[in-house]
C-alpha cells in the first residue's frame, strides 16, 4: 500500500511540473513583419503565423559553403531579441531561389519592430544571393552570435560571398 501511495504522489508531482512549463506565445508576424523593398509580403506568399513562428534550426549551413564558415562578426551592442529573428528567417527561407539583391548602399531585407536584417554588398558595387541563402546567413548569426536571448552580428550569405547579412536592433 505504501508503494502505491508513493507512485501516486510521484505521478501527481510530475503532472504539476509538466503544467508549469511555459508555453511560448505565437508572435503575430503577419501584422508586424515588413519585407525588403520589392519582395512579396508573407500574405502574398500564402504564409501563416504558424509558418513564420516555426523554430529556426540550430544549424542549416550547406556542408560545402566555406564562405559562411570563414567570415563572421559578432557584436554585443545594437542587438535584438532572438525571438524577433524567427519571422525574418522563415520569410527569407520561404522565398527560396528569389534573388535578394543589394546595390551600392545597405538595404533592409526584413523588419520586425525595431529589429532588422540588413544586406550590404561588400567590396563590389552590387551583390545577389538566393533569399534562402540569406536566411542561412542570418541563421548562422543567430547560432553563433547569441548573447543570452539577444543576437547581433553579421555573416555572409551563401552563393557569392559578397552579400553580408547584418542583424541589428
C-alpha positions as CSV (number, residue, x, y, z in Angstrom):
1,X,0.0,0.0,0.0
2,X,2.9,2.4,0.8
3,X,4.5,1.9,-2.6
4,X,1.1,2.7,-4.4
5,X,0.9,6.0,-2.4
6,X,4.5,6.9,-3.4
7,X,3.8,6.2,-7.1
8,X,0.6,8.4,-6.9
9,X,2.4,11.2,-5.2
10,X,5.3,11.0,-7.7
11,X,2.9,11.0,-10.6
12,X,1.0,14.0,-9.2
13,X,4.3,15.8,-8.8
14,X,5.2,15.1,-12.4
15,X,1.9,16.4,-13.7
16,X,2.4,19.6,-11.7
17,X,5.9,20.0,-13.1
18,X,4.8,19.4,-16.7
19,X,2.0,22.0,-16.4
20,X,4.5,24.6,-15.1
21,X,6.5,24.5,-18.3
22,X,6.0,27.9,-20.0
23,X,4.3,27.9,-23.4
24,X,5.9,30.2,-26.0
25,X,3.4,32.7,-27.2
26,X,2.9,32.8,-31.0
27,X,4.0,36.1,-32.4
28,X,1.7,37.8,-34.9
29,X,4.4,38.3,-37.6
30,X,1.7,38.8,-40.3
31,X,0.9,42.2,-38.8
32,X,4.5,43.3,-37.9
33,X,6.9,41.8,-40.5
34,X,7.9,44.2,-43.3
35,X,9.7,42.5,-46.2
36,X,12.6,44.2,-48.1
37,X,11.8,46.5,-50.9
38,X,10.5,44.8,-54.0
39,X,9.8,41.5,-52.2
40,X,6.4,40.0,-51.6
41,X,4.7,40.2,-48.2
42,X,4.2,37.0,-46.2
43,X,0.5,37.2,-47.0
44,X,1.3,37.4,-50.7
45,X,3.4,34.2,-50.3
46,X,0.5,32.5,-48.6
47,X,2.4,32.2,-45.3
48,X,0.6,32.0,-42.0
49,X,1.7,33.0,-38.5
50,X,2.2,29.3,-37.9
51,X,4.7,29.2,-40.8
52,X,6.5,32.3,-39.6
53,X,6.8,31.0,-36.0
54,X,8.5,27.7,-36.9
55,X,11.6,27.3,-34.7
56,X,14.9,28.0,-36.5
57,X,17.1,25.0,-36.8
58,X,20.3,25.0,-34.8
59,X,22.4,24.9,-37.9
60,X,21.4,24.8,-41.6
61,X,24.7,25.7,-43.3
62,X,25.4,23.8,-46.6
63,X,28.3,21.5,-45.9
64,X,30.3,22.8,-48.8
65,X,29.8,26.5,-48.1
66,X,33.1,27.7,-46.7
67,X,32.1,31.4,-47.1
68,X,29.8,31.2,-44.2
69,X,32.2,29.2,-42.0
70,X,35.1,31.6,-42.5
71,X,33.8,35.1,-42.1
72,X,31.7,36.2,-39.2
73,X,31.4,39.1,-36.9
74,X,29.6,39.2,-33.6
75,X,28.8,42.3,-31.6
76,X,27.2,42.8,-28.1
77,X,25.8,46.2,-28.8
78,X,23.0,47.1,-31.2
79,X,21.5,43.6,-30.7
80,X,17.9,42.4,-30.9
81,X,15.8,39.7,-29.4
82,X,16.4,36.2,-30.8
83,X,12.7,35.6,-31.0
84,X,12.3,38.6,-33.3
85,X,14.6,36.9,-35.8
86,X,12.4,33.9,-36.3
87,X,9.9,35.6,-38.6
88,X,12.6,37.1,-40.8
89,X,14.4,33.8,-41.1
90,X,11.2,31.9,-42.1
91,X,10.2,34.7,-44.5
92,X,13.6,34.7,-46.3
93,X,13.7,30.9,-46.4
94,X,10.2,30.8,-48.0
95,X,11.4,32.9,-50.9
96,X,13.8,30.1,-51.8
97,X,15.5,31.0,-55.1
98,X,14.1,34.5,-55.4
99,X,17.1,36.8,-55.7
100,X,17.9,39.0,-52.6
101,X,19.8,41.9,-54.2
102,X,21.8,44.8,-52.8
103,X,23.1,47.7,-54.9
104,X,25.6,50.2,-53.6
105,X,24.2,51.0,-50.2
106,X,22.8,48.9,-47.3
107,X,19.4,47.5,-47.9
108,X,16.8,46.5,-45.3
109,X,15.8,42.9,-46.1
110,X,13.3,42.4,-43.3
111,X,12.0,44.5,-40.4
112,X,10.2,43.3,-37.3
113,X,9.6,46.3,-34.9
114,X,13.0,47.9,-34.4
115,X,14.9,44.8,-35.5
116,X,16.3,44.4,-39.0
117,X,18.1,42.1,-41.3
118,X,20.2,44.4,-43.5
119,X,22.2,43.4,-46.6
120,X,25.4,45.0,-47.7
121,X,27.4,44.5,-50.9
122,X,31.0,44.1,-49.6
123,X,33.8,45.0,-51.9
124,X,31.6,45.1,-55.0
125,X,29.1,47.6,-56.4
126,X,26.2,45.1,-56.1
127,X,25.6,41.6,-54.8
128,X,22.9,39.0,-55.1
129,X,22.2,35.7,-53.4
130,X,19.1,33.5,-53.3
131,X,16.9,34.6,-50.4
132,X,17.2,31.1,-48.9
133,X,21.0,31.7,-48.7
134,X,20.4,35.0,-47.0
135,X,18.2,33.1,-44.5
136,X,21.1,30.6,-43.9
137,X,23.5,33.5,-43.3
138,X,21.1,35.1,-40.8
139,X,20.5,31.8,-39.1
140,X,24.3,31.5,-38.7
141,X,24.3,34.8,-36.9
142,X,21.5,33.6,-34.7
143,X,23.5,30.4,-33.9
144,X,27.0,32.0,-33.5
145,X,26.4,35.5,-32.2
146,X,24.0,34.8,-29.4
147,X,24.3,36.6,-26.0
148,X,21.6,35.0,-23.8
149,X,18.3,35.9,-25.6
150,X,20.0,38.6,-27.7
151,X,21.7,38.4,-31.0
152,X,23.8,40.7,-33.1
153,X,26.4,40.4,-35.8
154,X,26.9,39.6,-39.5
155,X,27.6,36.7,-41.8
156,X,27.9,36.3,-45.5
157,X,25.1,34.8,-47.4
158,X,25.9,31.8,-49.5
159,X,26.1,32.0,-53.2
160,X,28.8,34.6,-53.9
161,X,30.5,35.7,-50.7
162,X,29.8,39.4,-51.2
163,X,26.4,39.8,-49.7
164,X,26.8,40.4,-46.0
165,X,23.7,39.8,-43.7
166,X,23.7,42.1,-40.7
167,X,21.3,41.6,-37.8
168,X,20.8,44.6,-35.6
169,X,18.3,46.0,-33.2
